[in-house]
């Protein structure tokens, strides 16, 4: 039994590619557990930040953050080896984006990276995580609160997103002027 199954009950967590443990509708959906640590170097915990410093100090977008909280049309900063960078608009809504046409039923994503476990919570989940479940997740090995986005208090994820969006749009405007 996995740590997540022990924390949330074996009926709540379904491991990737198995159908034996179906999530009940009354419980938060932590549907498919994927251990990204099996592919070291593909994702680092910094990728769960909205913007990170890339090569030669150029800013680049955090792929994990954008995948969950980005919005269609958001400026995506991409730095290139050799010092160049580009800004392109994001082509889709993030998984937990408030602007998404359809609300994701997932309560959260738990990313297990090589040296960090990160919680990314969906503030619009039909059945959100409870405070006890959220607290229990902090007990996971390598849990990194700094890179996690969670509803520690109601509205925290939306406030965090608003601040990140403001920063991204402001820097995107500055970068377009400078270039």
Secondary structure as UniProt FT lines:
FT   HELIX           3..8
FT   TURN            10..12
FT   STRAND          13..15
FT   TURN            16..17
FT   TURN            25..26
FT   STRAND          29..33
FT   HELIX           36..38
FT   TURN            40..42
FT   HELIX           45..48
FT   STRAND          51..53
FT   HELIX           55..57
FT   STRAND          59..61
FT   HELIX           63..69
FT   TURN            72..73
FT   STRAND          75..79
FT   TURN            81..82
FT   STRAND          85..89
FT   TURN            95..96
FT   TURN            98..99
FT   STRAND          108..112
FT   STRAND          117..121
FT   TURN            123..124
FT   HELIX           131..137
FT   TURN            138..139
FT   TURN            141..142
FT   TURN            146..147
FT   TURN            154..155
FT   HELIX           156..178
//
